[in-house]
Amino acid sequence: MVRALGYFILLAAVMAAVAWFADRPGEVTIVWQGWRIDASVGMVVLAVGIVAAVAAALHHLWWRIRRLPRGWARRRHDLRRRRGYLALTQGMVAVAAGDPDEAQRQARRADVLLSEPPLTMLLSAQAAQLMGDDNAANRYFTAMLERPETAFLGLRGLLMGAMRRGDRKAALDLARRARLLRPRTPWVLTTLFELETTAGELAAAELTLGDAIDNGAFAAAAGRRKRAVLLAEKSRVDDAAGRAAEALAAAKQAVAADPTLVPAAARWSRLLAASGRARRAAKVAEAAYALSPHPDLVQAFLGARGETDPVLRYQRVEGLSRSAPDHPESRFALAEAALAARLWGEARRHLPTLNGHLEARHCRLMAQVEEGEHANREAASLWLARAAGGGADGAAPDPTWVCGNCGAVAASWTALCGHCGNFDTLAWREPGWIAPKVGAAPPPLLATATAIAATPGSEPAA
């Protein structure tokens, strides 16, 4: 519409100019080199217009001819780029499909066609990884570090390679360099947290955990759980090193972060009792038992109460178990306390029936009941045989601390599995298969006791 309006305006202007010259015909005389030309003004204007149009056409033609080589070069360059990006795309598809030969071929083709080394280096590195040539992949990733736009990609490639090789020291250094470049990237924070915990650098891991939670790398609940585990480990190390006040404060903070973390609650209760606050210690164990019944909490509770009379101890266990009367740990604790008080009927009542789920510890208690109440050694021997797993009706193994990653059995809880080194994988359950046994405290964590003790933000014990 606008273009048509402009055309009509131009046409009207031309017609107005023609009419103006028609009303004022006039004459123009040109004398040049003996020639005399007489013409009207309109004819002269028309001639000038024709000459101008021809000159403009010739200039445009000359301009097009002059630019022809440059345009051809540009079209050729664009064609190479399109072919190069096509090769790059096909190479990425080959990487995703796990075809190293095709990925390598397309990487070489893209490198020839494109003058953008960062993109082709990434494809070449991934192709080398598919072919199992880690040295070549590392060379490509290292070369990427020299360019600011690809340094982060290079660090990630080197970091993943170090973790596949099991070189956690190199991986930790690379993760810290990646954090300097991208401090808010979730995978960087989670990877750095994992590496710092594995290395036993719990103070640094706690700071990394805070950043990870703030940037959404961990959900709030998962973050609280991880912080509780870190603090529980700090309390364990401080307690082993004789720093009772620091251990007490860390255990308190751990329970505040996750009240269901049994090792933290049991240690807090024991430390409170050792400091002379028996009533507070009993309440801590009782509150934790209501959330997560566990033998360690029973022992912490009884230790805080300080009862020595077996019957009174049984009554204390009865009161404790009211918060979880049907839980297997409550029934076992009651049976064990009843047996110690020589309350044979109560011990039998709380143990599982013969058709129920029997663990080795149940069978051992039944053996003690048979021998203590009736002096029936034959029956006691049968129960002990079941406890050892003998016969078709052998009992299940006792629950213990088992790593959910490698299945290793630990004598006591630690933040890291002493066998595979993973963080927060120990859980109280029956072993699912024959697994290696590990010690109670992995050396890397104990080696950093001094650094852990200096962790900022510790609260005074209550």
C-alpha positions in Angstrom: 0.0 0.0 0.0 2.8 2.5 0.9 4.8 1.5 -2.1 1.8 2.0 -4.4 1.1 5.4 -2.8 4.8 6.4 -3.4 4.5 5.3 -7.1 1.4 7.4 -7.7 3.1 10.4 -6.0 6.1 10.0 -8.3 3.9 9.7 -11.3 2.0 12.8 -10.4 5.3 14.7 -9.9 6.5 13.6 -13.4 3.2 14.6 -15.0 3.2 17.9 -13.2 6.8 18.5 -14.5 5.8 17.6 -18.1 2.8 20.0 -17.9 4.9 22.7 -16.5 7.4 22.4 -19.4 4.6 22.2 -21.9 3.1 25.5 -20.6 6.6 27.1 -20.9 8.1 25.7 -24.1 11.1 27.9 -24.5 14.1 27.1 -26.8 17.6 26.1 -26.2 20.5 26.7 -28.7 23.7 24.8 -28.4 26.7 25.8 -30.6 29.7 23.5 -30.4 32.6 22.9 -32.8 30.7 24.5 -35.7 27.5 22.7 -34.9 24.3 24.4 -33.9 21.5 22.6 -32.2 18.1 24.2 -31.6 15.7 22.3 -29.4 12.9 22.9 -26.9 13.6 22.9 -23.2 11.5 19.7 -22.8 13.6 17.8 -25.3 16.8 18.9 -23.6 15.5 17.8 -20.2 14.4 14.4 -21.7 17.8 14.0 -23.3 19.6 14.7 -20.0 17.3 12.2 -18.3 18.1 9.5 -20.8 21.9 10.1 -20.6 21.6 10.0 -16.7 19.7 6.7 -16.9 22.2 5.1 -19.2 25.1 6.3 -17.0 23.4 4.9 -13.9 22.9 1.5 -15.7 26.5 1.4 -16.8 27.7 2.3 -13.3 25.6 -0.5 -11.8 26.9 -3.0 -14.3 30.5 -2.0 -13.6 29.8 -2.3 -9.8 28.3 -5.8 -10.2 31.3 -6.9 -12.4 33.7 -5.5 -9.8 32.1 -7.3 -6.9 31.6 -10.6 -8.7 34.9 -12.3 -7.4 34.1 -11.2 -3.9 30.6 -12.6 -4.0 31.8 -15.9 -5.5 34.3 -16.2 -2.7 31.6 -15.5 -0.1 29.3 -18.1 -1.6 32.1 -20.6 -1.6 32.9 -19.8 2.0 29.3 -20.2 3.0 29.1 -23.5 1.2 32.2 -24.8 3.1 30.7 -23.6 6.4 27.4 -25.4 5.7 29.3 -28.6 4.8 31.5 -28.2 7.9 28.6 -27.8 10.2 26.9 -30.8 8.6 30.0 -32.8 9.2 30.1 -31.6 12.8 26.4 -32.5 13.3 27.0 -36.0 11.8 30.0 -36.4 14.0 28.0 -35.6 17.1 25.3 -38.1 16.0 28.1 -40.7 15.6 29.3 -40.0 19.1 25.8 -40.4 20.5 25.5 -43.7 18.5 28.8 -45.0 19.8 30.4 -45.2 16.3 34.0 -44.1 16.9 35.2 -44.6 13.3 32.5 -42.4 11.8 32.9 -39.8 14.5 36.7 -39.6 13.8 36.1 -39.3 10.0 33.5 -36.5 10.5 35.8 -34.8 12.9 38.6 -34.7 10.3 36.2 -33.5 7.7 34.8 -30.7 9.9 38.4 -29.7 10.8 39.2 -29.2 7.1 36.0 -27.4 6.3 35.7 -25.2 9.3 38.1 -22.6 10.6 36.7 -22.9 14.2 39.1 -25.2 16.2 37.1 -25.1 19.4 34.2 -27.0 17.9 36.3 -29.5 16.0 38.5 -30.1 19.0 35.6 -31.1 21.1 34.3 -33.5 18.5 37.8 -34.9 18.1 38.2 -35.4 21.8 34.9 -37.2 22.1 35.8 -39.4 19.1 39.2 -40.2 20.7 37.4 -41.2 24.0 35.1 -43.5 22.0 38.1 -45.2 20.5 39.7 -45.6 24.0 42.6 -43.2 23.2 42.6 -41.3 26.5 46.0 -39.7 25.7 44.7 -38.1 22.5 41.5 -37.0 24.2 43.5 -35.4 27.0 45.6 -33.5 24.4 42.5 -32.1 22.8 41.0 -31.1 26.1 44.2 -29.6 27.2 44.4 -27.6 24.0 40.9 -26.3 24.7 42.2 -24.7 28.0 44.1 -22.2 26.0 41.0 -20.5 24.7 38.7 -18.7 27.1 35.5 -19.8 25.2 36.4 -23.5 25.5 38.4 -23.6 28.8 35.4 -24.8 30.8 34.6 -27.6 28.3 38.3 -28.6 28.4 38.2 -28.7 32.2 35.1 -30.9 32.2 36.6 -33.3 29.8 39.8 -33.6 31.8 37.8 -33.9 35.0 35.7 -36.8 33.7 38.8 -38.5 32.4 40.5 -38.2 35.8 37.5 -39.6 37.6 37.3 -42.6 35.2 41.0 -43.3 35.9 40.4 -43.1 39.6 42.8 -40.2 40.0 40.8 -38.3 42.5 43.6 -35.9 43.5 43.8 -34.6 39.9 40.0 -34.6 39.7 39.8 -32.4 42.8 42.2 -29.9 41.4 40.3 -29.7 38.1 36.9 -29.4 39.9 38.3 -26.4 41.8 39.5 -24.8 38.6 36.1 -25.4 37.0 34.4 -23.8 40.1 36.6 -20.6 39.6 35.3 -20.4 36.0 31.6 -21.3 36.7 31.0 -20.9 40.4 27.2 -21.4 40.1 27.1 -24.5 37.8 25.3 -27.3 39.7 27.3 -30.3 38.4 30.6 -28.5 39.3 29.4 -28.0 42.9 28.0 -31.5 43.3 31.2 -33.1 41.8 33.4 -30.9 44.0 31.4 -31.8 47.1 31.8 -35.5 46.4 35.5 -35.2 45.8 36.1 -33.1 48.9 34.2 -35.6 51.1 36.1 -38.5 49.6 39.4 -36.7 50.2 38.4 -36.1 53.8 38.3 -32.3 53.4 35.1 -31.9 55.4 35.5 -28.3 56.3 35.9 -27.4 52.6 33.0 -29.8 51.7 30.7 -28.0 54.2 31.4 -24.6 52.5 30.8 -26.2 49.0 27.6 -27.8 50.3 26.3 -24.4 51.3 27.0 -23.0 47.8 25.4 -26.1 46.2 22.2 -25.7 48.2 22.0 -21.9 47.4 22.4 -22.7 43.7 19.9 -25.5 43.6 22.4 -28.3 43.0 20.9 -30.1 46.0 17.3 -30.0 47.2 16.8 -28.5 50.6 16.0 -31.8 52.3 19.0 -33.6 50.7 21.2 -30.6 51.6 20.2 -30.8 55.3 20.9 -34.6 55.3 24.4 -34.1 53.8 25.2 -31.3 56.3 24.0 -33.5 59.2 26.3 -36.4 58.0 29.3 -34.0 57.7 28.7 -32.7 61.2 28.2 -36.2 62.6 31.5 -37.2 61.1 33.1 -34.1 62.6 31.7 -35.0 66.0 33.1 -38.6 65.6 36.6 -37.4 64.7 36.6 -34.8 67.5 35.4 -37.4 70.0 38.2 -39.8 68.9 40.7 -37.0 69.3 39.5 -36.1 72.8 37.9 -32.8 71.9 34.7 -33.4 73.8 33.3 -29.8 73.6 33.8 -29.7 69.9 32.3 -33.1 69.4 29.3 -32.2 71.6 28.6 -29.0 69.6 28.9 -30.8 66.2 26.6 -33.6 67.3 24.0 -31.1 68.4 24.1 -29.3 65.1 23.9 -32.6 63.2 20.7 -33.6 65.1 19.2 -30.2 64.4 19.9 -30.7 60.7 18.5 -34.2 60.6 16.8 -35.6 63.8 16.6 -39.1 62.2 20.4 -39.5 61.9 21.0 -42.2 64.5 24.8 -41.9 64.9 24.6 -38.2 65.6 21.8 -38.6 68.2 23.4 -41.5 69.9 26.8 -39.7 70.1 25.1 -36.5 71.4 23.3 -38.4 74.1 26.5 -40.2 75.2 28.5 -37.0 75.2 25.8 -35.2 77.2 25.8 -38.1 79.8 29.6 -37.9 80.0 29.4 -34.2 80.7 27.0 -34.8 83.7 23.7 -33.9 81.9 22.1 -37.3 82.2 18.5 -36.2 82.1 19.1 -34.2 78.9 21.0 -37.2 77.4 18.0 -39.5 78.1 15.6 -37.1 76.5 17.8 -36.8 73.4 18.0 -40.6 73.0 14.2 -41.0 73.6 13.3 -38.4 71.0 15.6 -39.9 68.4 14.3 -43.4 69.2 10.7 -42.3 68.5 11.8 -41.3 65.0 14.4 -44.0 64.2 14.4 -47.0 66.6 18.0 -48.4 66.8 20.1 -50.5 69.3 22.6 -47.7 69.7 19.9 -45.4 71.0 18.7 -48.0 73.5 22.2 -48.3 74.8 22.6 -44.5 74.9 19.3 -44.2 76.8 20.2 -46.8 79.4 23.6 -45.4 79.8 22.1 -42.0 80.5 19.7 -43.4 83.1 22.5 -45.3 84.8 20.3 -48.1 86.1 22.1 -51.2 87.3 19.2 -53.3 88.5 18.1 -55.6 85.6 14.4 -55.3 86.4 14.5 -51.5 86.5 16.5 -51.5 83.2 13.7 -53.7 81.7 11.1 -51.2 82.9 13.1 -48.3 81.4 13.2 -50.2 78.1 9.5 -50.7 78.3 9.0 -46.9 78.7 11.3 -46.2 75.8 9.7 -48.7 73.4 6.2 -47.2 73.9 6.9 -44.7 71.1 7.5 -47.7 68.7 6.0 -50.8 70.3 5.7 -52.9 67.2 9.1 -52.1 65.7 11.5 -55.1 65.5 14.2 -53.2 67.4 11.7 -52.5 70.3 10.8 -56.1 70.5 14.4 -57.2 70.5 15.4 -54.6 73.1 12.6 -55.8 75.4 13.5 -59.4 74.9 17.2 -58.7 75.7 16.3 -56.7 78.8 13.8 -59.3 80.0 16.4 -62.0 79.5 18.9 -60.0 81.6 16.3 -59.7 84.3 15.5 -63.5 84.1 11.9 -62.7 83.1 11.7 -65.8 80.8 8.0 -65.4 79.9 8.5 -61.8 78.9 11.6 -62.7 76.9 9.6 -65.4 74.9 6.7 -63.0 74.4 8.8 -60.3 72.8 10.8 -62.6 70.5 9.4 -63.4 67.0 7.3 -66.6 66.6 8.9 -69.6 65.0 7.0 -68.8 61.8 8.1 -65.1 61.8 11.2 -63.5 60.5 14.1 -64.7 62.6 17.5 -63.1 62.7 20.6 -64.7 64.2 20.4 -62.5 67.3 16.8 -63.7 68.0 18.0 -67.3 67.9 20.9 -66.6 70.2 18.5 -65.1 72.7 16.1 -68.0 72.4 19.1 -70.3 73.1 19.8 -68.4 76.3 16.1 -68.6 77.3 16.0 -72.4 76.8 19.1 -72.9 78.8 18.4 -70.4 81.5 14.7 -71.3 82.1 14.7 -75.1 81.5 18.4 -76.0 81.3 17.4 -77.5 77.9 20.8 -77.7 76.2 19.5 -79.7 73.3 17.0 -77.0 72.4 19.6 -74.3 73.0 21.9 -76.1 70.5 19.2 -76.2 67.9 18.7 -72.4 68.3 22.4 -71.8 68.0 22.6 -73.9 64.9 19.8 -71.8 63.4 21.7 -68.6 64.4 24.7 -69.9 62.5 22.6 -70.4 59.4 22.5 -74.2 59.7 19.7 -76.3 58.2 16.9 -75.3 55.9 15.4 -73.0 58.5 18.6 -71.0 59.2 18.1 -67.4 60.5 18.8 -64.3 58.6 22.0 -62.4 59.5 22.0 -59.7 62.1 21.4 -56.1 60.8 24.6 -54.0 60.8 26.0 -51.0 59.0 26.1 -51.9 55.3 27.3 -49.8 52.4 24.5 -49.4 49.8 27.1 -48.9 47.1 29.5 -51.8 47.4 27.8 -54.0 50.1 30.7 -53.8 52.5 29.9 -54.4 56.2 31.3 -51.8 58.7 31.8 -52.4 62.5 30.4 -48.9 63.2 29.0 -45.9 61.3 31.2 -43.4 59.4 30.4 -40.8 56.8 32.5 -42.6 54.2 32.5 -46.3 53.4 35.9 -47.6 54.3 35.8 -50.0 51.3 34.6 -47.9 48.3 35.0 -44.4 49.9 31.5 -43.2 48.9 29.8 -40.6 51.1 26.7 -41.3 53.2 26.1 -44.9 52.0 26.1 -46.8 55.2 22.7 -47.9 56.4 21.5 -50.2 59.2 20.1 -53.3 57.6 20.7 -57.0 57.0 23.6 -57.7 54.7 22.2 -58.8 51.3 25.3 -60.9 50.3 28.7 -61.9 51.5 30.6 -58.6 51.5 34.0 -57.4 52.7 34.3 -56.1 56.2 35.9 -52.8 56.7 37.2 -50.9 59.7 35.4 -48.3 61.7 37.3 -45.2 60.5 38.7 -44.6 57.0 42.2 -43.0 57.3 41.5 -40.0 55.0 39.0 -38.5 57.5 41.2 -39.0 60.5 44.1 -37.3 58.8 42.1 -34.1 58.6 40.9 -33.9 62.2 42.7 -30.7 62.8 41.1 -29.0 59.8 37.7 -30.3 60.7 38.0 -29.0 64.3 38.6 -25.5 62.9 35.3 -25.5 60.9 33.6 -22.1 61.4 30.1 -21.8 62.7 30.2 -24.2 65.6 27.6 -23.6 68.2 28.2 -24.0 72.0 26.8 -27.2 73.4 23.5 -27.0 75.3 
